[in-house]
């Protein structure tokens, strides 16, 4: 039993975990059943947790315990923390198990729909025993995953810190505009900064971009725009453009993956140049610039880029 006494009387992770279970099950009785402890212990932990928070987190009515708005906010955070801790626990346990021939690939969300499956198909032909795991992530998440060992290899764009990573360049990419085919600028040969002055823009949040300068400067410190929609996911801008909600400035490497959308892709000036890479943790004993896995990545990506663009682009 998990009764509260002595050193266990302070609030901590266990109290937060029990609070989480009360929210999930809707009562102290059901939480006690799920956690295999007494209902009294659950109630005591809840009391400690509420004292630590500084307010009551539930209102009792005929339906039972009803969480307050503040309780829901706290639950959302606690739930994320609990899931993270469980994942860490699984990774620690798995690290002592028999090694499996697996490869975890991290890539932007939009690349995970079309390009990464082609890469996995090519890798499977090289080594049919490989077990594949995919992480669809933002640029900042990918570097973190490589550093922590949660991912083995990833597709991103420079800059990267060469103290921690090694990479092989797979593509050079230029700025482009994504437009709905019916947009007034869709038939232009080139779109400029000045063309966007009164347009609704869809942008990736600067904190999630690889290039922290953000596209709003375009290399000109005296110029700024006010975006309409901000996203935290690479490639999500295309779905909003396809629905006629605005224009997005992207790059040709990522835009090549938008073939499932009916979009016009027009060169943008002044253009920035981006270098896309396959990268891995520096000092890895598994990868190098001429390793079979890295070469397979490069070949699959270059084959995809050589494919003929759909009509109307």
C-alpha positions as a printed Julia matrix, in Angstrom:
313×3 Matrix{Float64}:
   0.0    0.0     0.0
   1.07   3.57   -0.65
  -0.05   5.25    2.56
   1.39   8.69    3.37
   3.63   8.85    6.43
   7.06  10.02    7.47
   9.31  10.84    4.54
   6.5   10.17    2.06
   4.36  13.03    3.41
   5.89  15.7     1.13
   4.38  16.5    -2.24
   6.3   15.16   -5.2
   6.03  13.14   -8.36
   3.79  10.51   -6.78
   1.2   13.1    -5.74
   1.25  14.6    -9.22
   0.86  11.13  -10.73
  -2.13  10.41   -8.49
  -3.7   13.78   -9.34
  -3.3   12.85  -13.01
  -5.08   9.53  -12.47
  -7.98  11.23  -10.66
  -8.49  13.44  -13.71
  -8.25  10.46  -16.05
 -10.69   8.25  -14.12
 -13.01  10.89  -12.69
 -12.92   9.81   -9.03
 -10.61   8.97   -6.14
 -12.15   5.5    -5.92
 -11.42   4.58   -9.55
  -7.97   6.18   -9.31
  -7.22   3.99   -6.29
  -8.27   0.88   -8.23
  -6.09   1.78  -11.22
  -3.07   2.54   -9.03
  -3.61  -0.42   -6.68
  -3.57   1.73   -3.55
  -6.22   2.7    -1.0
  -8.76   5.44   -1.64
  -7.55   7.1     1.58
  -4.01   7.33    0.19
  -5.35   8.89   -3.01
  -7.3   11.5    -1.04
  -4.27  12.33    1.1
  -2.04  12.75   -1.95
  -4.67  14.98   -3.56
  -4.78  17.14   -0.43
  -1.0   17.52   -0.48
  -1.04  18.36   -4.17
  -3.74  21.02   -3.74
  -1.81  22.54   -0.83
   1.31  22.73   -2.98
  -0.65  24.36   -5.83
  -2.39  26.74   -3.43
  -5.99  26.16   -4.42
  -8.75  23.57   -4.69
  -8.59  21.71   -7.98
 -11.95  19.93   -7.91
 -15.58  20.84   -7.27
 -17.83  18.08   -5.96
 -21.34  17.76   -7.39
 -23.79  14.94   -8.09
 -21.52  13.67  -10.88
 -18.57  13.38   -8.52
 -15.32  15.33   -8.73
 -15.36  18.01  -11.43
 -11.92  19.49  -12.24
 -11.55  23.26  -12.31
 -10.1   25.11  -15.3
  -6.82  25.42  -13.39
  -6.84  21.67  -12.74
  -7.11  20.95  -16.48
  -4.18  23.28  -17.19
  -2.05  21.53  -14.57
  -3.14  18.1   -15.8
  -1.98  18.84  -19.34
   1.51  19.66  -18.08
   1.68  16.77  -15.63
   0.5   14.36  -18.32
   3.33  15.44  -20.63
   5.87  15.08  -17.84
   4.61  11.59  -16.93
   4.74  10.42  -20.55
   8.28  11.78  -20.9
   9.42   9.99  -17.76
   7.85   6.74  -18.91
   9.62   7.06  -22.26
  12.94   7.64  -20.51
  12.3    4.62  -18.3
  11.59   2.46  -21.39
  14.74   3.7   -23.11
  16.86   2.91  -20.05
  15.38  -0.58  -19.87
  15.75  -1.16  -23.61
  19.41  -0.11  -23.48
  20.19  -3.26  -21.48
  18.33  -5.61  -23.78
  19.78  -7.54  -26.66
  20.76  -5.13  -29.43
  18.38  -5.03  -32.38
  19.35  -4.02  -35.87
  17.24  -0.87  -35.94
  17.51   2.58  -37.46
  15.64   5.62  -36.17
  15.22   8.4   -38.74
  14.2   11.95  -37.89
  12.86  14.22  -40.62
  10.51  17.18  -41.12
   6.85  16.2   -41.15
   6.32  16.91  -44.84
   9.3   14.72  -45.84
   7.82  11.84  -43.83
   4.86  11.58  -46.21
   6.68  10.87  -49.46
  10.48  11.13  -49.36
  11.29   9.14  -46.22
   9.26   6.08  -47.36
  11.41   6.03  -50.52
  14.57   6.22  -48.43
  13.38   3.37  -46.2
  12.56   1.27  -49.27
  16.1    1.82  -50.57
  17.66   1.04  -47.18
  15.6   -2.13  -46.85
  17.07  -3.39  -50.11
  20.58  -2.78  -48.75
  19.85  -4.46  -45.4
  16.55  -6.39  -45.15
  17.19  -7.11  -41.46
  16.83  -3.44  -40.49
  13.93  -2.39  -38.27
  12.9    1.21  -38.96
  11.57   3.87  -36.59
  10.49   7.31  -37.78
  10.33  10.61  -35.89
   8.51  13.43  -37.73
   9.92  16.53  -36.07
  10.85  20.19  -36.28
  14.45  21.25  -36.87
  15.07  21.98  -33.17
  13.61  18.61  -32.15
  15.78  16.71  -34.62
  19.05  18.07  -33.27
  17.93  17.22  -29.76
  16.94  13.69  -30.8
  20.34  13.08  -32.41
  22.19  14.43  -29.38
  20.25  12.25  -26.94
  20.43   9.14  -29.11
  16.67   9.02  -29.62
  17.34   9.23  -33.37
  20.3    7.83  -35.33
  20.23   9.95  -38.47
  18.18  12.9   -39.7
  17.41  15.2   -42.61
  17.67  18.89  -41.84
  19.23  22.06  -43.17
  22.25  24.09  -42.19
  23.35  25.72  -39.95
  24.29  22.9   -37.6
  26.96  22.95  -34.89
  29.99  21.0   -36.14
  31.11  20.43  -32.55
  28.24  17.97  -32.14
  27.22  16.87  -35.63
  28.62  15.6   -38.9
  26.74  15.82  -42.16
  26.67  15.35  -45.89
  25.01  17.96  -48.11
  22.25  16.48  -50.27
  20.63  19.52  -51.89
  20.95  23.26  -52.39
  17.63  25.05  -52.25
  16.37  28.54  -53.15
  13.46  30.59  -51.84
  10.08  30.12  -53.52
   6.53  31.36  -52.99
   3.62  28.96  -52.55
   0.33  30.25  -53.95
  -3.17  29.02  -54.61
  -3.61  28.65  -58.42
  -6.34  31.28  -58.34
  -4.24  33.88  -56.56
  -3.61  37.14  -58.46
   0.18  36.58  -58.29
   0.08  32.94  -59.4
   1.06  33.67  -63.02
   4.12  35.75  -62.13
   7.55  34.49  -63.22
   9.08  35.91  -60.04
   7.57  37.27  -56.83
   9.39  39.97  -54.86
   9.27  41.25  -51.3
   7.31  44.29  -52.44
   4.62  42.04  -53.97
   3.9   40.66  -50.49
   3.38  43.97  -48.7
  -0.42  43.61  -48.53
  -0.69  39.81  -48.6
  -1.74  37.4   -45.86
   1.31  35.31  -45.0
   1.65  31.86  -43.44
   4.99  31.35  -41.68
   6.91  28.89  -39.53
   7.47  30.29  -36.03
  10.99  31.73  -35.92
  11.88  29.75  -32.77
  11.3   26.52  -34.71
  13.25  27.52  -37.8
  16.76  26.29  -38.53
  17.83  29.74  -39.71
  17.02  31.95  -36.7
  17.08  35.12  -38.81
  13.65  34.14  -40.02
  12.33  34.83  -43.49
  10.79  38.17  -42.53
  14.09  39.99  -43.06
  14.95  38.54  -46.49
  18.44  39.86  -45.9
  17.07  43.42  -45.59
  17.0   44.75  -42.05
  14.7   47.63  -42.99
  11.87  45.42  -44.19
   9.22  43.63  -42.17
   5.84  42.01  -42.74
   3.0   40.99  -40.46
   2.1   37.31  -40.96
  -1.49  36.16  -40.62
  -0.92  32.53  -39.59
   2.0   31.04  -37.64
   2.68  27.29  -37.56
   5.08  25.1   -35.59
   5.29  22.33  -38.19
   7.42  22.25  -41.34
   5.15  21.86  -44.36
   1.88  22.76  -42.66
   1.84  26.09  -44.49
   1.01  24.31  -47.77
  -2.39  23.13  -46.53
  -3.41  26.69  -45.66
  -2.19  28.0   -49.01
  -4.14  25.24  -50.77
  -7.29  26.47  -49.02
  -6.72  30.01  -50.28
  -5.82  31.47  -46.88
  -2.63  33.24  -47.95
   0.88  32.96  -49.36
   3.9   31.19  -47.91
   7.58  31.74  -48.58
   9.33  28.38  -48.47
  12.24  26.79  -50.32
  12.41  24.59  -53.38
  13.59  21.44  -51.56
  10.6   21.4   -49.22
   8.23  22.66  -51.94
   9.18  19.63  -54.06
   7.25  17.53  -51.53
   4.0   19.46  -52.04
   2.93  17.45  -55.05
  -0.19  16.25  -53.23
  -1.4   19.88  -53.16
  -2.65  21.9   -56.13
  -0.24  24.81  -55.68
   1.71  27.23  -57.82
   5.38  27.4   -56.88
   7.04  30.62  -58.05
  10.68  31.76  -57.52
  11.05  34.43  -54.86
  13.44  37.41  -54.76
  15.59  38.29  -52.97
  16.27  34.58  -52.57
  18.03  32.91  -49.68
  20.05  29.76  -50.32
  19.56  26.74  -48.06
  21.72  23.63  -47.85
  19.89  20.45  -46.87
  21.88  17.69  -45.24
  21.78  14.2   -43.87
  23.34  14.47  -40.41
  24.32  12.33  -37.43
  26.1   12.73  -34.1
  29.81  13.5   -34.32
  31.97  10.55  -33.31
  29.34   7.97  -34.23
  30.85   4.55  -34.84
  27.94   3.73  -37.13
  27.96   6.52  -39.71
  30.47   8.42  -41.81
  30.26  10.39  -45.04
  30.95   7.24  -47.08
  28.96   4.72  -45.01
  26.35   2.63  -46.84
  23.41   4.18  -44.96
  24.48   7.76  -45.71
  25.15   6.94  -49.37
  21.72   5.33  -49.66
  20.09   8.45  -48.16
  21.88  10.68  -50.65
  21.06   8.51  -53.67
  17.37   8.23  -52.74
  17.03  11.98  -52.17
  18.78  12.86  -55.43
  16.61  10.39  -57.37
  13.51  12.02  -55.89
  14.7   15.52  -56.8
  15.35  14.45  -60.39
  11.74  13.39  -60.87
   9.83  15.54  -63.33
   7.72  18.2   -61.68
   3.93  17.93  -62.19
   2.4   20.13  -64.88
   1.35  23.59  -63.82
   4.27  24.25  -61.5
